[in-house]
């Protein structure tokens, strides 16, 4: 069990000022109703190689340490923060989320699948092949309120982003509650993070190489119609958080809002 060093704090650029290296880009002014302009960013843990996929599980924050092939658990105890390994190996998991039953879903880079962690500890593959061909390397995943799973599948987890590739496109997929897998979008260069609008009528997908956040319709029974794109940001890969920001906070933490993020710096 490892202890984190003292937290490092720096000002958040919500009020207009940008930090030299890191800031939060606000696309909707409504965010300032939840986060005050002089809010701070806290670095609560460090020493990882490449972090992704933050997920609150009760009062614990889980995230992926991809090259180290593990899921890390951070929690705040009375005596101070604690960092432990939640699970290893993970198939070099990236994105994490919960399904409607509260089970952890994860996108496995080296496993080339989306898997589910059962309460017993068993790992079950829920999406591994499309039309008989292995997926590239699932990256990020979200679950709609009806239980439908959406995930992105760029080639980042493949050696040289090409070795062993069986599918010729980098897709966005939809997995129905009955297990049917559909390729919804195939024209992305590098689909990455994704999130729903509050009413779930729009699925936002980050097309990293094109520096675009692409809105699409996730409606049942039809292929999503692409809408207008969001212009590139500076920096081009600023994170997107769509919806009720309170969902990013662990329970019983109000009125202090806490969101989670990972950094590659």
N, C-alpha and C positions, 0 to 999 in steps of 0.2 A: 504494500500500500504506500503510495507516494503522497506527500503533502505539497500543496502549491505554495509558491513564494507569495510575498505580500502582493496584493492586487495593484496593478498599475492603472492610473486613471488619466483620462484626457477629455477635453471638452468636445461635445458633439456639435456638428455644424448645422443644427436645425434652425438657428436664428439667422442664418445667412452666411456666417463665417465658415470658411472651409479649412479643415486641418491640412497641414502640409502633406500628410501621407494617407490619412483615412478620414472619411466623413460619411454621413448618411444622406443620401440624395432623396429628397421628399418630392414626389410627383403629385400628391394630393394634400392640399393645405389642411385637410381635416385631421392630419396626424398631430398637428400642434395642440389639438384638444386632448391628446393622450400623453404626449411627451413635451415637456416644457422646453423653451429654447435653450436654457442653460443646463440641460441634462448632460450627463457624463457617460462616456464609454468606459467600461471596466474590463480589463483583461484578467480573467479569473483563473486561467491555467495556461501553461506554455510547455515547450519541450517536445512537441509532436512533429511529425514529418509532413503530413498533408491532411488537413482536417476538413470534413464535410458533414452534411446531414444532421444538424442539431435537432433533437427531439425531446420534449418534456415527457417524462413518465412519472406522474405524481410529482414528488419534490426532487426528482433526480433528472439531471440533464444528460442525455446520451448523445454521443456523436461518434463519427467514424474517423479512425486514424488509418487511412487507407493503406499506405505502404507497409505499415506494421501489422496489417491483417487483424485488426481488433476493433471492437466497439468499446469506447471509453465511457465511464460513468462519473459525473461530477455532482456533488451535492454539498450544501452548506450546513455544517454542524455547529453546535454551540461553541466548540473549541476551535472552529475554523474550517475552511474548505477541505474537502477530501476528494482525491482522484483515484479511481480503481479501474481495473479492466473488467468490463461487464461480460464480454464474451470474446473468445478467440479459439480457432480461426473463424473468419467470417466470409471467406471467398472474396477478400478485399472489398468488403461492402462499402458503398458510397451513400446514397440517399436512404433515409429511414423515415417511416411514418407508421401510424396505427390504422388497422382496419376497423370496421364498425363494431367488432367484438373486442377491441382493445389489444389485439395481437400485433406484434411488431412485424412490419414488412420491410424488407431491405433489398436494395439493388446490388447484386454481386458483380464486380468487375471481372475477376478471374473465373468465377463460377459461371458467368454469362447467363444469369437468370435472375428472376425476382423470386425471393423465397419468403416464407412465413415462419416465424418462431413460435412454436406452440408452448402453452404453459408447462408442459412436461419437459421442455428443452429440445424436443425433436424439431428438426428443420425440414420443412416441406417446400418443394419447388411448386410455385403456382403459375409461372410462365418461363419457359425454357427454349421453346422452338416456335417458329412461325412458318406454317406450311411445310413442316418437316425440316427446316433449316435452323441452326443454332442462332440465337440472338447475338448481337455484337458485344456489348457490355453495358447493360442497363445502368442508368446514371441517377435519375431522380424519380420519385413516385408520389402520387397524391391519391386520395380515395374520396369519391363523391358520397353524398349522404345516402344514396341508394345502394352503396356497396361496390359500385363499379371502380376498378383500379385503372389509373392512367399512369404511364411511365414513358420516359425518354430512353433512346437506345443509340447513343453515339459510339464511336469506335475507340474511345480513350483507353479502355482497358486491354486492348489488343496490342501485341508487340508491334512497334512501328505503326500502330493504328491500322494494320492491314492483315497481319499474319493470322491465318486460320479463318478469315472472314468468309461467311457463307451467304449473307444477305447484302445485296448491292446498294442499299440505301440506309440512311440514318433516320429511323422512324420515331414517331410518337404513337404509342399503342394504347388500346383500350381492352381491358379484360373484364368481361361481364361476370356477375355473381355466379353464373352457371359454368364459367370456365372457358367461354369462347373468346379467342384472342383475335383482335382486328387491328390492322395497321391503319390508323386514322389519317396520319400525315406523313408524307414521304419526301417532301421537297426541301426539308431543312438541311443546312450544311452541317451544323453540329448542335442538335437539340440538347438542352441542358436542364436548367431548373424550370419548374412549372408550378402554377398555383391557380386556384379558382377565384373568380369574383365572389362577393358575398352571397349573391343569389344563385351561384353555380351556372349562370347562363353563358359565361365566358371562361375559357381555359387559356391562360396566358403561358406562353412557352418562350424561353430565352434561347434565341438562335445565336450562340456565342460568336462564331466566326464572322457573322454578318453584323454584329453589334446591334441586334434588334430584339425587342420583345414582341412576339407575334401573338395577337389575340385570335382565338378560333372558337367556333361553336361546338360544344361537346354533346349536342342533343342526340337522343337515342334514334337509331334507325336511319341515320343519314351521315354522310361524310361531312365533317366540319367545313363550313365555308370560311375561307380566310378573309379577315377584315383588314382595315388599315393597320400599318405598323407603327410602333412607337419609335421616334427618332433615336439615333445612337446617343448614349450618354458619355460623360467624361468623368471618371474612367468608364470604358465601354462595358465592363462586366459588373456594374454596380448591382447589388442584390435587389430582388423584387419581393415585397411582402404585400400580398393582396388580401383584403378582407378585414374581418374584425380583429384588430391588433391584440385584443385581450386574449385571444386564443393562444398567443405565443407565450403567455405567462403561466407559471405553475399555479395551482390552486392556493387560496388563502394568502396571496401575496399583495392584495390590494390594501391601501390605495397606491402603493409603489409599483409602477409598471416595470416588468422585466422582460426583455426580449433576448433571444439567443442568436448568435452568429458565430461563424468560424472564419478564420483568416489564414491566408497562405503566407503572410509575411512573418 
